[in-house]
Amino acid sequence: MNQKPDIARHEIKIKTRSVNLYYGSHHALGDITFDIPSCAITAIIGPSGCGKSTLLRLFNRMNDLIPSVIINGETLLNDVPVYGKEMDVVSLRRKVGMVFQKPNVFPMSIYDNVVIGPKHHGKKNKQVLAEITERCLTQVALWDEVKDILNKPGQSLAIGQQQRLCIARALAVEPEVLLMDESCSALDPESTMKVEDLMVQLAENYTIIIVTHSMEQAARVSHMSAFMMIDDNKVGRLHEYSETHEMFFNPKDKLTEDYITGRFG
């Protein structure tokens, strides 16, 4: 298990305070309050339908794309309100990148997949873009595999390579936070291991928040774990939140223990 003994000393990167989210009349998230440390991996776990992905999308305002969404409470990034009027959403999504469940490689070359973000933000110098490409592909352990085929379509890569390419694309705009929504669920065990190793390395410099159904993955890579459940009214709530080692070996609640040990979910 990847456990840093000084995790309690890490600065807080993201805070939520009494966050409630509604899809129209459906109350999806109820009174979510917790602090996410910087330069660490936080795993959001819980059974299907408890609001894990909805919570993840809160942090880069992906829920804004759904017209019926209503959000109240506070979500703060570096103590700045994510949903404040002064928050520029484009700037926010540059700071808070996202990697989805299935690799969403763009229909363009490997090189263009990596540099599309930097180009959008005004970087045009070919040498600078080449350096970004090499740096980001090296970060995701893909450079040696693709450096001679950068002009080939990104979609021609194996699925595990595609997911690492998507991570490289997210890193190319120099985010502070990386959201990963079941980003290993479509991968074979070898590719999953590579992505997990990558998460651990990236957490030295980035704040990483993952949604996972795999208790083994949460135990292997995360520093903090947030266990979510739905209540009797089908509202997703944060049931328990602690350091992963503590939650997995000394859960505060029997419901948490039952989920972690596979008795339900």
Buried (B, 14 or more C-beta within 10 A) or exposed (E): EBEBEEBEEBEBBBBBEEBBBBBEEEBBBBEBEBBBBBBBBBBBBBBEEBBBBBBBBBBBBBBEEEEEBEBEBBBBBBEEEBBEEEBEEEEBBBBBBBBBBBBEBBEEBBBBBBBBBBBEEEBEEEEEBEEBBBBBBEBBBBBEBBEEEBEEBBBEBEBBBBBBBBBBBBBBBBBBBBBBBBBBBBBEEEBBBBBBBBBBEBBEEBBBBBBBBBBEBBBBBBBBBBBBBBEEEEBBBBBBBBBBBBBBEEBBEEBBBEBBEEEEB
